[in-house]
Amino acid sequence: MGKQEWYLEYEIHINRPGLLGDVASLLGMLSINIVTINGVRDSRRGMLLLCDNNEQIERLSTILQTMDNITVTKLRQPKLLDRLAVRHGRYIQRDVDDKKTFRFVRDELGLLVDFMAEIFKEKGHKLIGIRGMPRVGKTESIVAASVCANKRWLFVSSTLIKQTVRSQLIEGEYSEENIFIIDAIVSTRRANERHWQLIRELMRLEATKVVEHPDIFVRHTEYTLDDFDYIIELRHDPNEEITYDVIDQPSLFGNDVFSEFDF
């Protein structure tokens, strides 16, 4: 058996001088290597560890339980959120009731891009929805995450550079390695049946699809929010309300008015 990765997180009750040194020395005596270490929350420290077998971790857990100044909160094989917490020094905010919904603000674009890039690297079908008001950075974050994941991105519908509504792809674009980006507002307002047929074909493809404005998408298709693997919410500030009131209002100037909002 090769090296095993573990995630250790502990809460500090008394941050006395030398506490981290004591923990590091304990890990050294057990022949457990520290890969990464960082503060992940107020009074909490996280570590990615590397060891040879489970017996080392069992002995570590037993000894840590005897230390008065800390309490172990997590000792497990690392999850995606654990890795990102250690890398960025904080946990991603998660909806209490809906565990697949993750919240970010614009100041956390680096963390958001890293989070999506890790998802993009996974094989197989993934359906990701991203909510947010105009010009908050939704599309740009998707593109940046695709670059970080070394994936090619394809706009099925978008307004990033110019309005894009595609009704077909060329043969090489159907690759399962591609990231397919769909703007539900553009698709709803501009698309014809051939465009929706293309979307249905892509939904059956074992690849990652990212839908901007998933609430609009499910309103006008046979899909539901339960079909999404992840829902990401991006705001300018934590208190911003994500609303579609402007879109739901009838236009006095024809359908072209919606392109001016640059969703």
SEVEX-944391 format. One record per residue (C-alpha): residue number from 1; residue in one letter; x, y, z. Coordinates in nm, 4 decimals, padded with zeros to 6 digits, m for minus. Example, Ala and Ser with C-alpha at 12.3 -4.5 7.8 and 13.67 -1.06 7.14 Angstrom:
<pts>
PT   k r       xx       yy       zz
PT   1 A  01.2300 m00.4500  00.7800
PT   2 S  01.3670 m00.1060  00.7140
</pts>
This chain:
<pts>
PT   k r       xx       yy       zz
PT   1 M  00.0000  00.0000  00.0000
PT   2 G  00.1326  00.3456 m00.0914
PT   3 K  00.1231  00.6688  00.1030
PT   4 Q m00.2141  00.7778  00.2408
PT   5 E m00.3418  01.1334  00.2720
PT   6 W m00.5369  01.2454  00.5780
PT   7 Y m00.6918  01.5709  00.6900
PT   8 L m00.6485  01.6862  01.0489
PT   9 E m00.8352  01.9843  01.1886
PT  10 Y m00.8310  02.0936  01.5505
PT  11 E m00.9736  02.3786  01.7533
PT  12 I m00.7346  02.5713  01.9748
PT  13 H m00.8574  02.6531  02.3268
PT  14 I m00.5362  02.8115  02.4564
PT  15 N m00.2968  02.9270  02.1862
PT  16 R  00.0141  02.9068  02.3986
PT  17 P  00.3629  02.9517  02.2499
PT  18 G  00.5012  02.6267  02.1129
PT  19 L  00.1629  02.4561  02.0636
PT  20 L  00.2105  02.4102  01.6900
PT  21 G  00.5629  02.2873  01.7534
PT  22 D  00.4310  02.0231  01.9927
PT  23 V  00.1806  01.8968  01.7362
PT  24 A  00.4453  01.8968  01.4636
PT  25 S  00.6882  01.7094  01.6872
PT  26 L  00.4219  01.4491  01.7666
PT  27 L  00.3594  01.3973  01.3946
PT  28 G  00.7327  01.3639  01.3373
PT  29 M  00.7696  01.0980  01.6085
PT  30 L  00.4869  00.9009  01.4459
PT  31 S  00.6576  00.9364  01.1032
PT  32 I  00.3637  01.1343  00.9665
PT  33 N  00.4544  01.4081  00.7199
PT  34 I  00.2835  01.7476  00.7046
PT  35 V  00.1995  01.8351  00.3417
PT  36 T  00.0153  02.1646  00.4010
PT  37 I m00.0867  02.3621  00.7067
PT  38 N m00.3046  02.6697  00.7469
PT  39 G m00.5606  02.8365  00.9677
PT  40 V m00.9053  02.7473  00.8317
PT  41 R m01.1357  02.9241  01.0759
PT  42 D m01.1164  03.1383  01.3880
PT  43 S m00.9112  02.9368  01.6381
PT  44 R m00.8971  02.6362  01.4037
PT  45 R m00.6000  02.4945  01.2196
PT  46 G m00.6068  02.2443  00.9344
PT  47 M m00.3361  02.0103  00.8063
PT  48 L m00.2981  01.7771  00.5120
PT  49 L m00.0954  01.4781  00.6302
PT  50 L  00.0836  01.1923  00.4580
PT  51 C  00.1412  00.8579  00.6312
PT  52 D  00.2147  00.4928  00.5543
PT  53 N m00.0771  00.3174  00.7260
PT  54 N m00.3917  00.3608  00.9353
PT  55 E m00.2163  00.2516  01.2532
PT  56 Q m00.0208  00.5772  01.2584
PT  57 I m00.3461  00.7764  01.2410
PT  58 E m00.5055  00.5679  01.5159
PT  59 R m00.2099  00.6323  01.7446
PT  60 L m00.2187  01.0030  01.6554
PT  61 S m00.5897  01.0250  01.7394
PT  62 T m00.5378  00.8572  02.0764
PT  63 I m00.2570  01.0936  02.1754
PT  64 L m00.4350  01.4104  02.0551
PT  65 Q m00.7331  01.3257  02.2773
PT  66 T m00.5063  01.3654  02.5823
PT  67 M m00.3999  01.7238  02.4921
PT  68 D m00.5868  01.9861  02.6943
PT  69 N m00.5237  02.2884  02.4711
PT  70 I m00.6846  02.1509  02.1538
PT  71 T m00.9862  01.9469  02.0431
PT  72 V m00.9774  01.7454  01.7223
PT  73 T m01.2741  01.8416  01.5031
PT  74 K m01.1862  01.6410  01.1891
PT  75 L m00.9533  01.3493  01.1225
PT  76 R m01.0432  01.1848  00.7926
PT  77 Q m00.9319  01.1271  00.4381
PT  78 P m00.9443  01.4722  00.2774
PT  79 K m01.2489  01.5925  00.0847
PT  80 L m01.2452  01.8624 m00.1806
PT  81 L m01.3581  02.1298  00.0651
PT  82 D m01.0831  02.0270  00.3110
PT  83 R m00.8136  02.0736  00.0465
PT  84 L m00.9487  02.4134 m00.0548
PT  85 A m00.9793  02.5251  00.3088
PT  86 V m00.6131  02.4506  00.3743
PT  87 R m00.5081  02.6044  00.0424
PT  88 H m00.7028  02.9301  00.0914
PT  89 G m00.7219  02.9540  00.4680
PT  90 R m01.1005  02.9395  00.4943
PT  91 Y m01.3960  02.7135  00.4304
PT  92 I m01.6431  02.7746  00.1510
PT  93 Q m01.9821  02.8893  00.2810
PT  94 R m02.2425  02.6183  00.2334
PT  95 D m02.6212  02.6367  00.2570
PT  96 V m02.7422  02.4848  00.5831
PT  97 D m03.0497  02.3200  00.4294
PT  98 D m02.9234  02.2444  00.0770
PT  99 K m02.5752  02.0944  00.0997
PT 100 K m02.5125  02.1203 m00.2756
PT 101 T m02.5459  02.5012 m00.2714
PT 102 F m02.2238  02.6978 m00.2194
PT 103 R m02.2042  03.0752 m00.1667
PT 104 F m01.9298  03.3170 m00.2707
PT 105 V m01.8846  03.6923 m00.2895
PT 106 R m01.6906  03.8742 m00.5595
PT 107 D m01.3874  03.9179 m00.3319
PT 108 E m01.3585  03.5378 m00.3265
PT 109 L m01.3250  03.4877 m00.7030
PT 110 G m00.9903  03.3130 m00.6581
PT 111 L m01.1469  03.0593 m00.4238
PT 112 L m01.4465  03.0164 m00.6578
PT 113 V m01.2230  02.9554 m00.9606
PT 114 D m01.0183  02.6998 m00.7665
PT 115 F m01.3370  02.5260 m00.6473
PT 116 M m01.4847  02.4991 m00.9964
PT 117 A m01.1526  02.3909 m01.1467
PT 118 E m01.1377  02.0948 m00.9094
PT 119 I m01.4914  01.9958 m01.0117
PT 120 F m01.4042  02.0354 m01.3807
PT 121 K m01.1153  01.7918 m01.3415
PT 122 E m01.3528  01.5123 m01.2402
PT 123 K m01.4599  01.2665 m01.5086
PT 124 G m01.8174  01.2063 m01.6184
PT 125 H m02.1433  01.3996 m01.6233
PT 126 K m02.1621  01.7071 m01.4009
PT 127 L m02.4389  01.9662 m01.4099
PT 128 I m02.3482  02.2897 m01.2343
PT 129 G m02.5750  02.5912 m01.1900
PT 130 I m02.4471  02.9393 m01.1085
PT 131 R m02.6696  03.2215 m00.9839
PT 132 G m02.5784  03.5880 m00.9726
PT 133 M m02.6702  03.9391 m01.0797
PT 134 P m02.5216  04.1115 m01.3871
PT 135 R m02.1473  04.1835 m01.4011
PT 136 V m02.0652  03.9897 m01.0849
PT 137 G m01.8164  03.7644 m01.2673
PT 138 K m02.0074  03.4435 m01.3405
PT 139 T m01.8953  03.3728 m01.6962
PT 140 E m01.5422  03.4989 m01.6386
PT 141 S m01.5052  03.2650 m01.3410
PT 142 I m01.6233  02.9664 m01.5469
PT 143 V m01.3714  03.0438 m01.8206
PT 144 A m01.0886  03.0955 m01.5699
PT 145 A m01.1729  02.7656 m01.3979
PT 146 S m01.1675  02.5882 m01.7350
PT 147 V m00.8186  02.7247 m01.7985
PT 148 C m00.7013  02.6137 m01.4515
PT 149 A m00.8434  02.2655 m01.5151
PT 150 N m00.6754  02.2563 m01.8591
PT 151 K m01.0150  02.2134 m02.0255
PT 152 R m01.1579  02.3671 m02.3412
PT 153 W m01.4741  02.5714 m02.2895
PT 154 L m01.7546  02.6099 m02.5430
PT 155 F m02.0329  02.8695 m02.5310
PT 156 V m02.3630  02.7092 m02.6256
PT 157 S m02.5347  03.0374 m02.5373
PT 158 S m02.3710  03.3478 m02.3923
PT 159 T m02.3381  03.7276 m02.3991
PT 160 L m01.9761  03.7494 m02.2812
PT 161 I m01.8247  03.8945 m02.5998
PT 162 K m02.1201  03.8944 m02.8369
PT 163 Q m02.4503  03.7185 m02.8192
PT 164 T m02.4029  03.3492 m02.8932
PT 165 V m02.6804  03.0995 m02.9581
PT 166 R m02.5628  02.7769 m03.1177
PT 167 S m02.7856  02.5180 m03.2797
PT 168 Q m02.5124  02.2698 m03.3719
PT 169 L m02.1545  02.1759 m03.2930
PT 170 I m01.8868  02.0413 m03.5223
PT 171 E m01.7687  01.6858 m03.4668
PT 172 G m01.4632  01.7624 m03.2508
PT 173 E m01.6611  01.9859 m03.0153
PT 174 Y m01.8613  01.6956 m02.8717
PT 175 S m01.5610  01.5866 m02.6654
PT 176 E m01.6314  01.4771 m02.3078
PT 177 E m01.3230  01.6786 m02.2066
PT 178 N m01.4946  02.0080 m02.2936
PT 179 I m01.6821  02.2404 m02.0590
PT 180 F m02.0192  02.3432 m02.2077
PT 181 I m02.1513  02.6827 m02.0931
PT 182 I m02.5214  02.7659 m02.1225
PT 183 D m02.6775  03.1039 m02.0411
PT 184 A m03.0383  03.0123 m01.9619
PT 185 I m03.1652  03.3670 m02.0166
PT 186 V m03.0166  03.3899 m02.3661
PT 187 S m03.1394  03.0406 m02.4517
PT 188 T m03.4901  03.1208 m02.3298
PT 189 R m03.5177  03.4577 m02.5064
PT 190 R m03.3301  03.3912 m02.8285
PT 191 A m03.3166  03.0210 m02.9103
PT 192 N m03.5119  02.8028 m03.1476
PT 193 E m03.5988  02.4344 m03.1211
PT 194 R m03.2707  02.3279 m03.2836
PT 195 H m03.0811  02.5012 m03.0049
PT 196 W m03.2828  02.3189 m02.7375
PT 197 Q m03.2284  01.9909 m02.9183
PT 198 L m02.8549  02.0561 m02.8982
PT 199 I m02.8847  02.1210 m02.5246
PT 200 R m03.0684  01.7911 m02.4778
PT 201 E m02.7907  01.6121 m02.6659
PT 202 L m02.5283  01.7726 m02.4421
PT 203 M m02.7213  01.6740 m02.1294
PT 204 R m02.6792  01.3109 m02.2307
PT 205 L m02.3060  01.3568 m02.2861
PT 206 E m02.0680  01.2392 m02.0109
PT 207 A m01.9205  01.5862 m01.9699
PT 208 T m01.9460  01.8959 m01.7507
PT 209 K m02.2242  02.1434 m01.8256
PT 210 V m02.2444  02.4829 m01.6515
PT 211 V m02.5784  02.6641 m01.6602
PT 212 E m02.5931  03.0318 m01.5707
PT 213 H m02.9292  03.1178 m01.4078
PT 214 P m03.0423  02.7610 m01.3313
PT 215 D m03.3775  02.8863 m01.1964
PT 216 I m03.4661  03.0234 m01.5403
PT 217 F m03.3399  02.7018 m01.6995
PT 218 V m03.5676  02.4729 m01.4974
PT 219 R m03.8610  02.7091 m01.5477
PT 220 H m03.8515  02.6547 m01.9240
PT 221 T m03.7278  02.2943 m01.9536
PT 222 E m03.8112  01.9478 m01.8287
PT 223 Y m03.5152  01.9575 m01.5867
PT 224 T m03.5396  02.0394 m01.2149
PT 225 L m03.2972  02.1750 m00.9576
PT 226 D m03.2613  01.8194 m00.8286
PT 227 D m03.0812  01.7352 m01.1538
PT 228 F m02.7977  01.9737 m01.0638
PT 229 D m02.4922  01.8358 m00.8858
PT 230 Y m02.3803  02.1785 m00.7604
PT 231 I m02.5478  02.5183 m00.7273
PT 232 I m02.3120  02.8151 m00.6918
PT 233 E m02.4305  03.1588 m00.5805
PT 234 L m02.2072  03.4592 m00.6523
PT 235 R m02.2831  03.8025 m00.5049
PT 236 H m02.1203  04.1432 m00.4943
PT 237 D m02.1667  04.1341 m00.1139
PT 238 P m02.3154  03.8785  00.1279
PT 239 N m02.6465  04.0669  00.1610
PT 240 E m02.7173  04.1084 m00.2101
PT 241 E m03.0458  03.9550 m00.3255
PT 242 I m03.0361  03.7534 m00.6479
PT 243 T m03.3565  03.8416 m00.8327
PT 244 Y m03.4988  03.8022 m01.1826
PT 245 D m03.7564  04.0829 m01.1585
PT 246 V m03.6055  04.2708 m01.4545
PT 247 I m03.6259  03.9626 m01.6743
PT 248 D m03.9839  03.8821 m01.5758
PT 249 Q m04.1075  04.2320 m01.6639
PT 250 P m04.2458  04.2752 m02.0179
PT 251 S m04.0215  04.4846 m02.2391
PT 252 L m04.1431  04.8101 m02.3960
PT 253 F m03.8691  04.8001 m02.6557
PT 254 G m03.8855  04.4426 m02.7833
PT 255 N m03.6697  04.1447 m02.6911
PT 256 D m03.3394  04.3196 m02.7675
PT 257 V m03.3565  04.5066 m02.4358
PT 258 F m03.2372  04.1952 m02.2518
PT 259 S m02.8993  04.1951 m02.4224
PT 260 E m02.8330  04.5333 m02.2628
PT 261 F m02.8370  04.3824 m01.9127
PT 262 D m02.5406  04.1601 m01.9980
PT 263 F m02.6506  03.8661 m01.7833
</pts>
